[in-house]
Amino acid sequence: MNARAASRTAQRARRAPGWTPVVGIRVTPCAVRTCRRQGGFTLLEVIAAIMLLAIAFGALMKVAGASIALTQNAATRSAAAMWARSKLDSEFVTTPLQVGRSVGQFDRQFSWQLDVIPWANAGTAAVGSSMRMYELDLKVSWGSLSRPRSAHFRTLRLATMQPAAGSAAEQQP
């Protein structure tokens, strides 16, 4: 390399940062810039990464929505079970036993239907005993007319037998 070429190489090195002269090889500033570009991401890679994140985010939102719906369903069923327990525990305490069907409303969302049936099982009541087993079948309903929901609860209770209507026991003052 002659002296004039060496001084030109030194001048270029001062003018173009990142451009280093190599003895015997002619490297242009354009070739150095191309090497620097290879360290980044292309537009296609960035778009693909964003699309992958969008798909993953959509799937996570679907799972979160399903989790919220299941939690709401569990809370409603739990409320129905609490209403049913309250009704079954208070039956025969506030009102006397009445065989048959009764219906009512707990609140605006929940309604109930109670069937009281004498439990017919051989040997459950001794002859002359005033106690008898009764089956309580409670249906708690909620939901819209297009999608009604319900839960059934059944239990046995031991209670005193009520005299039939019009008997001598009721006619006494």
Secondary structure, DSSP 8 states (H G I E B T S, - for coil): --HHHHHHHHHHHHHSTT---BTTB---HHHHHHHHHTTS--HHHHHHHHHHHHHHHHHHHHHHHHHHHHHHHHHHHHHHHHHHHHHHHHTTTSS----EEEEEESSSS-EEEEEEEE---TTSS-TT-SEEEEEEEEEEEEE-SSSEEEEEEEEEEEEE----TT-HHHH--
